[in-house]
Amino acid sequence: MLIDFFFTLKSAKIPVSIKEFLMLIEGLERGVVEPSIDEFYYLARTTLVKDEQHFDKFDKAFGAYFKGITAVFDAAAEIPAEWLLKKLARELSAEERGQVEKMGGWDALMERLRKLLEEQTERHEGGNRWIGTGGTSPYGNGGYNPEGIRIGGPSAGNRTALKVWEARSYRDYDDRVELGTRNIKIALRRLRRFAREGAELELDLPDTIGSTARNAGWLDVKMVPERRNNVKVLMLLDVGGTMDDHIQRTEELFSAAKAEFKHMEFYYFHNCVYDFLWKNNRRRHAERFPTSEVLRKYPPDYKLIIVGDATMSPYEILQPGGSVEYNNEEAGAVWLARLTETFPKFAWLNPEPESLWQYRQSISVVQQVLRNHMYPITIEGLERAMRVLSK
């Protein structure tokens, strides 16, 4: 049963290994979790899935594998050794096969599985304990339990299950899906860098344990300076016009960035950066900040992130007086060049789908000015941008 589950995950392109699979089996043997399909799900996901971006794939594979299962592995049944060896030889790498041999070979692996499943050796129906159908057990389908978990099969119509495995909790971890605030936070964390600073205010648990052990058991508390996030971000956000089509995604990005970066400053602009910026859109004509002052105010170690769809007339970027709102003395491209010279680590995040960029002449112009440091607002795009900013 678990062998097929392992191969189901491999088929779903989830990078699980034999070592992790054996760790899962060992955890079950030692009773790390209660005999609950709910807890088995979380144990399996914890041991087998190394990256959050694979959670959705895991949920799909888990639901597909357990869908319709009404019997468990019969420990007394013979497993065709030839079939198993061929299956493993086809699916596993040489390194993974070597790991199996180190654990005692295929026979030892199957013996561990048999021991694990020897408590339940047949199909159960109508009972109140085992995984099965038509009973009052919390685990199974087609029966009734007010706090049950339906595993495979159609609902009996009672609608009392607290969890249905086909309903996945994580839906947005594919590299190119549209994002929510939580997903954006995960991608932005790649940029964060922490360092020890300030007074010794934080317990150093590993050092305390080691020092206590070396001190014959007498407690020797060790403190370290507080861990702080040193990343400093300057974010410029395009607002109005065509950006109205991207309000939700821009708000999600802005909210996630404010939550992730303690040292973040932001300003607004419209279409392209010119000689002034603002912080409050309602007072943008009364409270302006000269861009030249912003360039002087923040040191070069700030990471510059510009958010905008870069969709405008090329004239607005390349010509003095190109702004649609006033007669700017210098072209937007001049100000973009100054920004990138002042802040060597920079990226432009574009909410427009990357597939449409080739049809926007202004996007091509901005890309040239920014030396192709433009990235889409997807998980994959944000991760690329964060890698560039963190170099």
Beta strands, then each sheet from edge to edge (+ up, - down):
strand 1: 132-133
strand 2: 139-141
strand 3: 149-150
strand 4: 163-164
strand 5: 194-203
strand 6: 223-229
strand 7: 232-238
strand 8: 263-269
strand 9: 276-277
strand 10: 289-290
strand 11: 303-307
strand 12: 346-350
strand 13: 374-376
sheet 1: 1+ 2+ 3+ 4+
sheet 2: 5+ 6-
sheet 3: 8+ 7+ 11+ 12+ 13+
sheet 4: 9+ 10-
end
